[in-house]
Amino acid sequence: MTFWETITGSDLTREWKGFQARADALPDDHRAAWEQINAHLFPHADFTGRSLMPILDGVLGLLEETAADGRSAHEVLGDDLPGFCSALVGGEGARSHRDRWREQLNRNVARKLGRLGG
Amino acid sequence: MDDLTEMLKGTLEGCVLHIISSEETYGYAITRRLNELGFTDVAEGTVYTILVRLERNGLVQVTKRPSGLGPPRKFFALNDTGRQELATFWAKWEYLSSRIDKLKEGGR
């Protein structure tokens, strides 16, 4: 990764386009699963989304592999897509945007209360 | 047997380690092995998340091999750390199952 890419995220855009091209080549049910997985994973991304890229690459590989074998997305992923996604990003307790916002809010409230002498 | 998943969750990683320990293998083959054993609820996606975790924790050695059709397949073999982890898993399993058996047989 060059400095320019780090600053602009241009490599991410390029990589993302590559993912989309690969996803477009998938059968319908696999593509639908890909879109849902994306929706589930994005809250877990860091600010730029860079942390997600290797995970997404792997998932896309899994979908491509199973599509080539002629297996359905449901057969491969089962019923628990949210569970699958949280296991991917590191277990049930994976921190998401929401957790971080909640922490921030708690901190701010505690500080305000402290200042009021409550 | 239904609803085994919750109970199986904690041990599935050990089961996958054990399957990999006997020979280098890939996700779908591991899933099929588990299904044959009677764990019919285990989907490949579940095994996939375990394999990702094993790789991240440095317990396996990964090799990409071309497959007949489609993209290359990832094959997994245990490394030394993985073998240690597997030994630990079986030790823990022995402990857990002996205690639970004891409980069932009327001990207190």
gemmi code that builds the backbone of each chain (N, CA, C; Angstrom):
import gemmi

chains = {
    "A": [
        ("MET", (0.836, -1.189, 0.000), (0.000, 0.000, 0.000), (0.880, 1.252, 0.000)),
        ("THR", (0.645, 2.164, -0.916), (1.427, 3.400, -0.946), (0.812, 4.416, 0.008)),
        ("PHE", (1.588, 5.463, 0.273), (1.100, 6.525, 1.143), (-0.179, 7.135, 0.566)),
        ("TRP", (-0.148, 7.373, -0.752), (-1.303, 7.952, -1.431), (-2.556, 7.099, -1.213)),
        ("GLU", (-2.384, 5.793, -1.325), (-3.521, 4.889, -1.150), (-4.039, 4.913, 0.292)),
        ("THR", (-3.076, 5.009, 1.237), (-3.479, 5.055, 2.637), (-4.351, 6.274, 2.914)),
        ("ILE", (-3.929, 7.392, 2.339), (-4.634, 8.648, 2.604), (-5.983, 8.701, 1.890)),
        ("THR", (-6.013, 8.295, 0.645), (-7.234, 8.476, -0.141), (-8.145, 7.263, -0.093)),
        ("GLY", (-7.582, 6.099, 0.280), (-8.388, 4.889, 0.233), (-8.644, 4.442, -1.198)),
        ("SER", (-7.844, 4.939, -2.150), (-8.111, 4.618, -3.551), (-7.960, 3.124, -3.831)),
        ("ASP", (-7.047, 2.481, -3.061), (-6.901, 1.037, -3.269), (-8.165, 0.296, -2.826)),
        ("LEU", (-8.855, 0.856, -1.801), (-10.076, 0.218, -1.323), (-11.159, 0.286, -2.383)),
        ("THR", (-11.256, 1.466, -3.019), (-12.252, 1.627, -4.075), (-12.003, 0.606, -5.171)),
        ("ARG", (-10.728, 0.456, -5.522), (-10.373, -0.486, -6.587), (-10.724, -1.906, -6.163)),
        ("GLU", (-10.346, -2.240, -4.925), (-10.611, -3.580, -4.420), (-12.120, -3.832, -4.362)),
        ("TRP", (-12.838, -2.809, -3.948), (-14.278, -2.926, -3.824), (-14.915, -3.198, -5.178)),
        ("LYS", (-14.402, -2.518, -6.206), (-14.919, -2.742, -7.566), (-14.660, -4.175, -7.996)),
        ("GLY", (-13.485, -4.678, -7.620), (-13.152, -6.064, -7.931), (-14.132, -7.027, -7.279)),
        ("PHE", (-14.456, -6.750, -6.005), (-15.424, -7.582, -5.287), (-16.764, -7.583, -6.008)),
        ("GLN", (-17.170, -6.378, -6.436), (-18.485, -6.278, -7.063), (-18.548, -7.049, -8.363)),
        ("ALA", (-17.457, -6.986, -9.119), (-17.415, -7.725, -10.374), (-17.522, -9.222, -10.095)),
        ("ARG", (-16.804, -9.674, -9.050), (-16.861, -11.100, -8.701), (-18.252, -11.480, -8.215)),
        ("ALA", (-18.869, -10.591, -7.424), (-20.205, -10.879, -6.898), (-21.225, -10.942, -8.033)),
        ("ASP", (-21.057, -10.075, -9.037), (-21.998, -10.056, -10.158), (-21.966, -11.356, -10.943)),
        ("ALA", (-20.831, -12.044, -10.891), (-20.696, -13.300, -11.632), (-21.331, -14.481, -10.894)),
        ("LEU", (-21.763, -14.259, -9.645), (-22.322, -15.357, -8.849), (-23.775, -15.639, -9.241)),
        ("PRO", (-24.250, -16.870, -8.987), (-25.681, -17.138, -9.178), (-26.520, -16.282, -8.223)),
        ("ASP", (-27.808, -16.143, -8.548), (-28.677, -15.215, -7.816), (-28.672, -15.419, -6.308)),
        ("ASP", (-28.830, -16.679, -5.855), (-28.955, -16.883, -4.403), (-27.639, -16.559, -3.687)),
        ("HIS", (-26.526, -16.850, -4.318), (-25.241, -16.513, -3.707), (-25.043, -15.005, -3.664)),
        ("ARG", (-25.512, -14.334, -4.706), (-25.358, -12.873, -4.723), (-26.233, -12.235, -3.649)),
        ("ALA", (-27.434, -12.776, -3.495), (-28.331, -12.265, -2.450), (-27.690, -12.454, -1.072)),
        ("ALA", (-27.090, -13.621, -0.857), (-26.429, -13.887, 0.420), (-25.274, -12.907, 0.622)),
        ("TRP", (-24.513, -12.664, -0.426), (-23.391, -11.714, -0.371), (-23.873, -10.344, 0.079)),
        ("GLU", (-25.003, -9.895, -0.486), (-25.509, -8.574, -0.126), (-25.939, -8.522, 1.340)),
        ("GLN", (-26.555, -9.597, 1.784), (-26.976, -9.630, 3.193), (-25.773, -9.664, 4.130)),
        ("ILE", (-24.758, -10.429, 3.739), (-23.560, -10.514, 4.571), (-22.910, -9.139, 4.677)),
        ("ASN", (-22.858, -8.453, 3.573), (-22.315, -7.090, 3.580), (-23.053, -6.191, 4.552)),
        ("ALA", (-24.384, -6.277, 4.475), (-25.206, -5.434, 5.350), (-24.926, -5.745, 6.820)),
        ("HIS", (-24.697, -7.032, 7.113), (-24.428, -7.421, 8.500), (-23.031, -7.031, 8.956)),
        ("LEU", (-22.092, -7.052, 8.017), (-20.697, -6.842, 8.423), (-20.330, -5.374, 8.543)),
        ("PHE", (-20.996, -4.519, 7.777), (-20.519, -3.144, 7.739), (-20.494, -2.404, 9.068)),
        ("PRO", (-21.462, -2.676, 9.955), (-21.353, -2.007, 11.266), (-20.069, -2.359, 12.014)),
        ("HIS", (-19.407, -3.470, 11.616), (-18.198, -3.897, 12.324), (-16.923, -3.316, 11.725)),
        ("ALA", (-17.072, -2.570, 10.658), (-15.883, -2.060, 9.983), (-15.217, -0.975, 10.815)),
        ("ASP", (-13.927, -0.805, 10.626), (-13.285, 0.363, 11.219), (-13.616, 1.567, 10.345)),
        ("PHE", (-13.007, 2.683, 10.600), (-13.417, 3.915, 9.935), (-13.372, 3.822, 8.407)),
        ("THR", (-12.321, 3.215, 7.869), (-12.191, 3.165, 6.415), (-12.788, 1.907, 5.804)),
        ("GLY", (-13.011, 0.895, 6.609), (-13.499, -0.363, 6.055), (-12.357, -1.285, 5.669)),
        ("ARG", (-11.128, -0.843, 5.912), (-9.978, -1.648, 5.512), (-9.941, -2.998, 6.237)),
        ("SER", (-10.368, -2.981, 7.494), (-10.315, -4.206, 8.288), (-11.216, -5.297, 7.717)),
        ("LEU", (-12.244, -4.884, 6.991), (-13.200, -5.869, 6.475), (-12.731, -6.547, 5.198)),
        ("MET", (-11.819, -5.910, 4.487), (-11.488, -6.373, 3.144), (-11.035, -7.838, 3.085)),
        ("PRO", (-10.095, -8.252, 3.957), (-9.680, -9.665, 3.898), (-10.831, -10.616, 4.226)),
        ("ILE", (-11.709, -10.205, 5.147), (-12.848, -11.041, 5.522), (-13.787, -11.202, 4.332)),
        ("LEU", (-14.075, -10.068, 3.676), (-14.981, -10.103, 2.527), (-14.395, -10.920, 1.390)),
        ("ASP", (-13.094, -10.791, 1.203), (-12.415, -11.559, 0.161), (-12.599, -13.059, 0.410)),
        ("GLY", (-12.436, -13.461, 1.670), (-12.600, -14.863, 2.026), (-14.022, -15.355, 1.792)),
        ("VAL", (-15.003, -14.540, 2.198), (-16.404, -14.924, 2.039), (-16.752, -15.076, 0.565)),
        ("LEU", (-16.260, -14.138, -0.220), (-16.509, -14.194, -1.659), (-15.898, -15.471, -2.235)),
        ("GLY", (-14.718, -15.819, -1.760), (-14.075, -17.065, -2.185), (-14.936, -18.272, -1.846)),
        ("LEU", (-15.492, -18.272, -0.630), (-16.366, -19.373, -0.208), (-17.584, -19.471, -1.124)),
        ("LEU", (-18.194, -18.310, -1.417), (-19.383, -18.306, -2.276), (-19.046, -18.783, -3.685)),
        ("GLU", (-17.894, -18.356, -4.196), (-17.481, -18.764, -5.550), (-17.240, -20.267, -5.615)),
        ("GLU", (-16.543, -20.745, -4.572), (-16.207, -22.170, -4.516), (-17.470, -23.027, -4.478)),
        ("THR", (-18.420, -22.628, -3.599), (-19.618, -23.443, -3.441), (-20.543, -23.313, -4.652)),
        ("ALA", (-20.556, -22.136, -5.282), (-21.365, -21.963, -6.482), (-20.826, -22.864, -7.589)),
        ("ALA", (-19.497, -22.965, -7.683), (-18.878, -23.811, -8.708), (-19.210, -25.281, -8.467)),
        ("ASP", (-19.382, -25.651, -7.190), (-19.763, -27.026, -6.859), (-21.253, -27.274, -7.083)),
        ("GLY", (-21.984, -26.212, -7.370), (-23.416, -26.356, -7.599), (-24.236, -26.478, -6.337)),
        ("ARG", (-23.688, -25.967, -5.221), (-24.465, -26.015, -3.981), (-25.167, -24.689, -3.753)),
        ("SER", (-26.339, -24.737, -3.109), (-27.106, -23.510, -2.905), (-26.518, -22.707, -1.747)),
        ("ALA", (-26.765, -21.410, -1.771), (-26.246, -20.541, -0.715), (-26.834, -20.938, 0.636)),
        ("HIS", (-28.097, -21.339, 0.628), (-28.737, -21.714, 1.888), (-28.104, -22.967, 2.480)),
        ("GLU", (-27.809, -23.918, 1.620), (-27.171, -25.166, 2.041), (-25.822, -24.875, 2.695)),
        ("VAL", (-25.122, -23.899, 2.168), (-23.778, -23.594, 2.638), (-23.804, -22.760, 3.918)),
        ("LEU", (-24.699, -21.788, 3.947), (-24.657, -20.822, 5.050), (-25.644, -21.136, 6.163)),
        ("GLY", (-26.606, -22.027, 5.908), (-27.574, -22.357, 6.943), (-28.547, -21.219, 7.201)),
        ("ASP", (-29.226, -21.285, 8.341), (-30.293, -20.326, 8.627), (-29.809, -19.086, 9.362)),
        ("ASP", (-28.655, -19.203, 9.985), (-28.247, -18.155, 10.916), (-27.187, -17.230, 10.305)),
        ("LEU", (-27.628, -16.376, 9.403), (-26.692, -15.478, 8.740), (-26.059, -14.465, 9.698)),
        ("PRO", (-26.859, -13.855, 10.597), (-26.230, -12.942, 11.567), (-25.181, -13.652, 12.416)),
        ("GLY", (-25.471, -14.893, 12.816), (-24.515, -15.668, 13.605), (-23.242, -15.927, 12.820)),
        ("PHE", (-23.415, -16.267, 11.558), (-22.275, -16.489, 10.672), (-21.410, -15.229, 10.608)),
        ("CYS", (-22.064, -14.089, 10.441), (-21.329, -12.829, 10.304), (-20.604, -12.449, 11.595)),
        ("SER", (-21.262, -12.640, 12.742), (-20.594, -12.226, 13.973), (-19.442, -13.177, 14.289)),
        ("ALA", (-19.575, -14.462, 13.898), (-18.455, -15.386, 14.078), (-17.273, -14.971, 13.201)),
        ("LEU", (-17.596, -14.444, 12.035), (-16.544, -14.011, 11.108), (-15.731, -12.854, 11.655)),
        ("VAL", (-16.401, -11.899, 12.270), (-15.684, -10.736, 12.762), (-15.165, -10.936, 14.171)),
        ("GLY", (-15.258, -12.165, 14.681), (-14.592, -12.459, 15.939), (-15.533, -12.635, 17.108)),
        ("GLY", (-16.552, -13.440, 16.923), (-17.373, -13.840, 18.056), (-18.505, -12.889, 18.356)),
        ("GLU", (-19.342, -13.328, 19.271), (-20.556, -12.596, 19.602), (-20.238, -11.185, 20.085)),
        ("GLY", (-19.134, -11.069, 20.788), (-18.835, -9.797, 21.424), (-18.141, -8.789, 20.523)),
        ("ALA", (-18.123, -9.078, 19.232), (-17.405, -8.178, 18.326), (-17.928, -6.751, 18.470)),
        ("ARG", (-17.011, -5.819, 18.554), (-17.421, -4.431, 18.739), (-17.943, -3.854, 17.432)),
        ("SER", (-19.017, -3.168, 17.506), (-19.558, -2.532, 16.314), (-19.608, -1.034, 16.563)),
        ("HIS", (-19.987, -0.312, 15.521), (-20.178, 1.133, 15.665), (-21.068, 1.448, 16.842)),
        ("ARG", (-22.136, 0.642, 16.938), (-23.126, 0.924, 17.965), (-22.508, 0.826, 19.362)),
        ("ASP", (-21.657, -0.212, 19.562), (-20.997, -0.346, 20.867), (-20.143, 0.867, 21.178)),
        ("ARG", (-19.432, 1.311, 20.126), (-18.544, 2.452, 20.355), (-19.335, 3.713, 20.686)),
        ("TRP", (-20.464, 3.899, 19.957), (-21.297, 5.065, 20.246), (-21.850, 4.990, 21.657)),
        ("ARG", (-22.239, 3.790, 22.043), (-22.818, 3.612, 23.367), (-21.776, 3.970, 24.437)),
        ("GLU", (-20.553, 3.480, 24.243), (-19.491, 3.774, 25.193), (-19.258, 5.274, 25.307)),
        ("GLN", (-19.216, 5.910, 24.124), (-18.959, 7.344, 24.077), (-20.043, 8.101, 24.840)),
        ("LEU", (-21.278, 7.676, 24.582), (-22.411, 8.314, 25.236), (-22.312, 8.154, 26.753)),
        ("ASN", (-22.017, 6.915, 27.183), (-21.889, 6.662, 28.606), (-20.806, 7.530, 29.234)),
        ("ARG", (-19.693, 7.635, 28.514), (-18.576, 8.428, 29.027), (-18.973, 9.889, 29.176)),
        ("ASN", (-19.628, 10.384, 28.119), (-20.017, 11.793, 28.145), (-21.008, 12.091, 29.252)),
        ("VAL", (-21.949, 11.202, 29.412), (-22.952, 11.403, 30.454), (-22.276, 11.380, 31.833)),
        ("ALA", (-21.385, 10.397, 32.002), (-20.692, 10.299, 33.288), (-19.897, 11.566, 33.575)),
        ("ARG", (-19.280, 12.116, 32.526), (-18.468, 13.315, 32.725), (-19.349, 14.500, 33.118)),
        ("LYS", (-20.451, 14.631, 32.372), (-21.384, 15.720, 32.664), (-21.891, 15.630, 34.100)),
        ("LEU", (-22.270, 14.430, 34.482), (-22.798, 14.231, 35.826), (-21.732, 14.569, 36.863)),
        ("GLY", (-20.499, 14.132, 36.570), (-19.391, 14.405, 37.479), (-19.206, 15.895, 37.671)),
        ("ARG", (-19.344, 16.633, 36.563), (-19.104, 18.064, 36.616), (-20.192, 18.767, 37.418)),
        ("LEU", (-21.410, 18.218, 37.330), (-22.508, 18.812, 38.067), (-22.429, 18.473, 39.551)),
        ("GLY", (-21.495, 17.582, 39.861), (-21.349, 17.200, 41.250), (-22.430, 16.240, 41.716)),
        ("GLY", (-23.101, 15.573, 40.727), (-24.217, 14.679, 41.044), (-23.778, 13.413, 41.712)),
    ],
    "B": [
        ("MET", (-30.550, -35.722, 15.883), (-30.949, -35.062, 17.122), (-30.999, -33.541, 16.911)),
        ("ASP", (-32.127, -32.960, 17.298), (-32.271, -31.516, 17.092), (-31.631, -30.731, 18.230)),
        ("ASP", (-31.403, -29.464, 17.968), (-30.950, -28.540, 19.006), (-29.660, -28.961, 19.693)),
        ("LEU", (-28.816, -29.626, 18.949), (-27.506, -29.981, 19.493), (-26.538, -28.810, 19.376)),
        ("THR", (-26.911, -27.876, 18.496), (-25.974, -26.837, 18.103), (-25.367, -26.088, 19.285)),
        ("GLU", (-26.245, -25.700, 20.241), (-25.746, -24.916, 21.369), (-24.665, -25.671, 22.150)),
        ("MET", (-24.943, -26.971, 22.391), (-24.001, -27.786, 23.143), (-22.724, -28.033, 22.353)),
        ("LEU", (-22.893, -28.118, 21.056), (-21.769, -28.468, 20.199), (-20.823, -27.291, 20.014)),
        ("LYS", (-21.379, -26.096, 20.154), (-20.643, -24.874, 19.817), (-19.236, -24.829, 20.400)),
        ("GLY", (-19.136, -25.117, 21.708), (-17.852, -24.997, 22.361), (-16.845, -26.054, 21.948)),
        ("THR", (-17.348, -27.153, 21.395), (-16.441, -28.256, 21.099), (-16.139, -28.394, 19.608)),
        ("LEU", (-16.895, -27.642, 18.810), (-16.768, -27.816, 17.364), (-15.363, -27.494, 16.862)),
        ("GLU", (-14.757, -26.475, 17.473), (-13.409, -26.108, 17.066), (-12.433, -27.271, 17.278)),
        ("GLY", (-12.581, -27.940, 18.427), (-11.757, -29.112, 18.710), (-12.008, -30.238, 17.712)),
        ("CYS", (-13.300, -30.440, 17.362), (-13.637, -31.486, 16.394), (-12.971, -31.201, 15.045)),
        ("VAL", (-13.037, -29.939, 14.628), (-12.430, -29.574, 13.348), (-10.916, -29.772, 13.403)),
        ("LEU", (-10.299, -29.370, 14.517), (-8.859, -29.590, 14.692), (-8.527, -31.075, 14.539)),
        ("HIS", (-9.367, -31.911, 15.168), (-9.093, -33.341, 15.123), (-9.198, -33.892, 13.698)),
        ("ILE", (-10.212, -33.439, 12.980), (-10.391, -33.915, 11.597), (-9.190, -33.494, 10.738)),
        ("ILE", (-8.729, -32.258, 10.952), (-7.577, -31.786, 10.182), (-6.309, -32.550, 10.572)),
        ("SER", (-6.256, -33.019, 11.833), (-5.017, -33.630, 12.312), (-4.700, -34.933, 11.587)),
        ("SER", (-5.740, -35.650, 11.126), (-5.454, -36.937, 10.503), (-4.967, -36.785, 9.064)),
        ("GLU", (-5.505, -35.791, 8.339), (-4.953, -35.533, 7.011), (-5.287, -34.117, 6.563)),
        ("GLU", (-4.487, -33.607, 5.655), (-4.747, -32.287, 5.098), (-6.092, -32.323, 4.379)),
        ("THR", (-6.945, -31.335, 4.666), (-8.288, -31.388, 4.083), (-8.856, -29.988, 3.885)),
        ("TYR", (-10.072, -29.894, 3.305), (-10.662, -28.588, 3.011), (-12.072, -28.501, 3.590)),
        ("GLY", (-12.615, -27.271, 3.587), (-13.858, -26.974, 4.287), (-15.017, -27.927, 4.031)),
        ("TYR", (-15.294, -28.162, 2.752), (-16.453, -28.982, 2.405), (-16.285, -30.416, 2.915)),
        ("ALA", (-15.066, -30.946, 2.796), (-14.806, -32.313, 3.256), (-14.978, -32.420, 4.768)),
        ("ILE", (-14.550, -31.387, 5.487), (-14.700, -31.366, 6.947), (-16.182, -31.357, 7.320)),
        ("THR", (-16.957, -30.504, 6.611), (-18.392, -30.422, 6.874), (-19.060, -31.776, 6.631)),
        ("ARG", (-18.704, -32.415, 5.518), (-19.311, -33.712, 5.194), (-18.979, -34.751, 6.252)),
        ("ARG", (-17.744, -34.724, 6.717), (-17.319, -35.661, 7.765), (-18.186, -35.479, 9.020)),
        ("LEU", (-18.395, -34.210, 9.413), (-19.219, -33.915, 10.592), (-20.662, -34.355, 10.377)),
        ("ASN", (-21.174, -34.129, 9.162), (-22.542, -34.534, 8.841), (-22.679, -36.055, 8.920)),
        ("GLU", (-21.690, -36.772, 8.393), (-21.692, -38.240, 8.449), (-21.711, -38.738, 9.889)),
        ("LEU", (-20.996, -38.005, 10.754), (-20.933, -38.385, 12.169), (-22.280, -38.235, 12.874)),
        ("GLY", (-23.195, -37.508, 12.221), (-24.511, -37.322, 12.821), (-24.801, -35.872, 13.179)),
        ("PHE", (-23.822, -35.008, 13.000), (-24.048, -33.576, 13.240), (-24.595, -32.961, 11.960)),
        ("THR", (-25.874, -33.267, 11.703), (-26.428, -32.882, 10.406), (-26.696, -31.384, 10.301)),
        ("ASP", (-26.795, -30.719, 11.452), (-27.093, -29.281, 11.445), (-25.902, -28.419, 11.076)),
        ("VAL", (-24.714, -28.992, 11.116), (-23.517, -28.185, 10.875), (-23.415, -27.839, 9.390)),
        ("ALA", (-23.441, -26.537, 9.098), (-23.353, -26.071, 7.714), (-21.904, -25.705, 7.395)),
        ("GLU", (-21.608, -25.650, 6.124), (-20.238, -25.324, 5.740), (-19.834, -23.930, 6.213)),
        ("GLY", (-20.814, -23.019, 6.252), (-20.526, -21.670, 6.728), (-19.970, -21.676, 8.141)),
        ("THR", (-20.525, -22.537, 8.979), (-20.063, -22.650, 10.366), (-18.617, -23.138, 10.409)),
        ("VAL", (-18.345, -24.185, 9.624), (-16.990, -24.719, 9.563), (-16.034, -23.648, 9.015)),
        ("TYR", (-16.541, -22.894, 8.047), (-15.714, -21.837, 7.463), (-15.271, -20.821, 8.518)),
        ("THR", (-16.215, -20.395, 9.374), (-15.850, -19.401, 10.391), (-14.816, -19.978, 11.368)),
        ("ILE", (-14.921, -21.284, 11.636), (-13.933, -21.923, 12.517), (-12.563, -21.952, 11.849)),
        ("LEU", (-12.550, -22.286, 10.574), (-11.281, -22.334, 9.843), (-10.607, -20.961, 9.797)),
        ("VAL", (-11.433, -19.917, 9.622), (-10.893, -18.559, 9.632), (-10.223, -18.267, 10.972)),
        ("ARG", (-10.907, -18.703, 12.046), (-10.377, -18.465, 13.392), (-9.086, -19.255, 13.624)),
        ("LEU", (-9.062, -20.507, 13.189), (-7.858, -21.324, 13.349), (-6.678, -20.695, 12.612)),
        ("GLU", (-6.984, -20.169, 11.421), (-5.927, -19.542, 10.630), (-5.423, -18.282, 11.327)),
        ("ARG", (-6.374, -17.480, 11.807), (-6.022, -16.226, 12.482), (-5.189, -16.505, 13.728)),
        ("ASN", (-5.485, -17.601, 14.425), (-4.745, -17.928, 15.645), (-3.473, -18.712, 15.378)),
        ("GLY", (-3.155, -18.913, 14.101), (-1.896, -19.554, 13.749), (-1.810, -21.022, 14.131)),
        ("LEU", (-2.919, -21.750, 14.035), (-2.916, -23.165, 14.407), (-2.824, -24.092, 13.203)),
        ("VAL", (-3.020, -23.523, 12.022), (-3.022, -24.355, 10.816), (-2.094, -23.788, 9.746)),
        ("GLN", (-1.726, -24.704, 8.864), (-0.948, -24.291, 7.713), (-1.881, -24.379, 6.505)),
        ("VAL", (-1.941, -23.308, 5.719), (-2.908, -23.240, 4.628), (-2.202, -23.313, 3.278)),
        ("THR", (-2.699, -24.166, 2.410), (-2.157, -24.274, 1.060), (-3.292, -24.123, 0.063)),
        ("LYS", (-3.083, -23.305, -0.955), (-4.106, -23.189, -1.992), (-3.796, -24.169, -3.117)),
        ("ARG", (-4.789, -24.979, -3.475), (-4.613, -25.956, -4.540), (-5.684, -25.716, -5.587)),
        ("PRO", (-5.319, -25.823, -6.866), (-6.348, -25.673, -7.905), (-7.376, -26.794, -7.784)),
        ("SER", (-8.661, -26.464, -8.003), (-9.694, -27.491, -7.980), (-10.174, -27.722, -9.413)),
        ("GLY", (-10.890, -28.777, -9.629), (-11.365, -29.148, -10.964), (-12.021, -27.981, -11.674)),
        ("LEU", (-13.043, -27.421, -11.000), (-13.664, -26.226, -11.561), (-13.742, -25.180, -10.457)),
        ("GLY", (-13.941, -23.937, -10.861), (-14.030, -22.882, -9.867), (-12.663, -22.453, -9.372)),
        ("PRO", (-12.683, -21.602, -8.332), (-11.431, -21.029, -7.815), (-10.623, -22.073, -7.051)),
        ("PRO", (-9.338, -21.807, -6.799), (-8.527, -22.754, -6.038), (-9.106, -22.980, -4.649)),
        ("ARG", (-8.860, -24.160, -4.102), (-9.380, -24.527, -2.803), (-8.315, -24.358, -1.735)),
        ("LYS", (-8.748, -23.963, -0.545), (-7.802, -23.851, 0.571), (-7.751, -25.166, 1.322)),
        ("PHE", (-6.558, -25.728, 1.437), (-6.366, -26.953, 2.214), (-5.703, -26.619, 3.545)),
        ("PHE", (-6.121, -27.325, 4.578), (-5.641, -27.034, 5.928), (-4.917, -28.232, 6.528)),
        ("ALA", (-3.777, -27.954, 7.157), (-3.054, -28.981, 7.911), (-2.662, -28.371, 9.251)),
        ("LEU", (-2.523, -29.216, 10.276), (-2.136, -28.696, 11.585), (-0.647, -28.395, 11.627)),
        ("ASN", (-0.275, -27.312, 12.282), (1.143, -27.092, 12.586), (1.370, -27.483, 14.053)),
        ("ASP", (2.578, -27.232, 14.562), (2.889, -27.693, 15.925), (1.981, -27.050, 16.967)),
        ("THR", (1.729, -25.746, 16.807), (0.837, -25.058, 17.748), (-0.555, -25.685, 17.712)),
        ("GLY", (-0.993, -26.033, 16.515), (-2.293, -26.658, 16.353), (-2.365, -28.005, 17.047)),
        ("ARG", (-1.282, -28.786, 16.938), (-1.250, -30.096, 17.590), (-1.312, -29.956, 19.110)),
        ("GLN", (-0.597, -28.939, 19.627), (-0.664, -28.676, 21.076), (-2.078, -28.314, 21.495)),
        ("GLU", (-2.703, -27.460, 20.667), (-4.064, -27.017, 20.967), (-5.026, -28.200, 20.988)),
        ("LEU", (-4.823, -29.122, 20.045), (-5.672, -30.312, 19.972), (-5.496, -31.181, 21.218)),
        ("ALA", (-4.244, -31.340, 21.654), (-3.983, -32.126, 22.862), (-4.684, -31.484, 24.060)),
        ("THR", (-4.615, -30.161, 24.153), (-5.292, -29.439, 25.229), (-6.805, -29.656, 25.165)),
        ("PHE", (-7.322, -29.614, 23.936), (-8.769, -29.818, 23.765), (-9.187, -31.174, 24.314)),
        ("TRP", (-8.443, -32.241, 23.957), (-8.826, -33.574, 24.424), (-8.687, -33.691, 25.943)),
        ("ALA", (-7.680, -33.045, 26.511), (-7.522, -33.056, 27.969), (-8.726, -32.409, 28.635)),
        ("LYS", (-9.154, -31.258, 28.091), (-10.312, -30.567, 28.653), (-11.560, -31.415, 28.491)),
        ("TRP", (-11.674, -32.061, 27.318), (-12.850, -32.886, 27.046), (-12.920, -34.050, 28.028)),
        ("GLU", (-11.775, -34.706, 28.279), (-11.722, -35.806, 29.243), (-12.240, -35.340, 30.597)),
        ("TYR", (-11.738, -34.195, 31.024), (-12.124, -33.643, 32.312), (-13.634, -33.428, 32.371)),
        ("LEU", (-14.138, -32.699, 31.357), (-15.560, -32.346, 31.322), (-16.437, -33.591, 31.287)),
        ("SER", (-16.110, -34.526, 30.385), (-17.000, -35.671, 30.218), (-16.929, -36.584, 31.441)),
        ("SER", (-15.739, -36.720, 32.086), (-15.667, -37.577, 33.265), (-16.481, -36.982, 34.406)),
        ("ARG", (-16.445, -35.632, 34.543), (-17.236, -35.001, 35.612), (-18.717, -35.192, 35.378)),
        ("ILE", (-19.130, -34.995, 34.138), (-20.561, -35.079, 33.845), (-21.049, -36.517, 33.999)),
        ("ASP", (-20.218, -37.488, 33.579), (-20.579, -38.895, 33.766), (-20.756, -39.206, 35.246)),
        ("LYS", (-19.849, -38.671, 36.036), (-19.880, -38.887, 37.481), (-21.198, -38.358, 38.056)),
        ("LEU", (-21.555, -37.188, 37.614), (-22.791, -36.559, 38.067), (-23.990, -37.438, 37.733)),
        ("LYS", (-23.966, -37.952, 36.495), (-25.084, -38.754, 36.017), (-25.183, -40.061, 36.799)),
        ("GLU", (-24.009, -40.609, 37.159), (-24.017, -41.897, 37.844), (-24.339, -41.768, 39.336)),
        ("GLY", (-24.787, -40.617, 39.738), (-25.302, -40.485, 41.090), (-24.353, -39.867, 42.089)),
        ("GLY", (-23.172, -39.453, 41.638), (-22.290, -38.729, 42.541), (-22.890, -37.368, 42.828)),
        ("ARG", (-22.364, -36.713, 43.815), (-22.886, -35.384, 44.113), (-21.829, -34.322, 43.967)),
    ],
}
model = gemmi.Model(1)
for chain_id, residues in chains.items():
    chain = gemmi.Chain(chain_id)
    for i, (resn, *xyz) in enumerate(residues, 1):
        res = gemmi.Residue()
        res.name, res.seqid = resn, gemmi.SeqId(i, " ")
        for name, pos in zip(("N", "CA", "C"), xyz):
            atom = gemmi.Atom()
            atom.name, atom.element = name, gemmi.Element(name[0])
            atom.pos, atom.b_iso = gemmi.Position(*pos), 0.0
            res.add_atom(atom)
        chain.add_residue(res)
    model.add_chain(chain)
structure = gemmi.Structure()
structure.add_model(model)
structure.setup_entities()
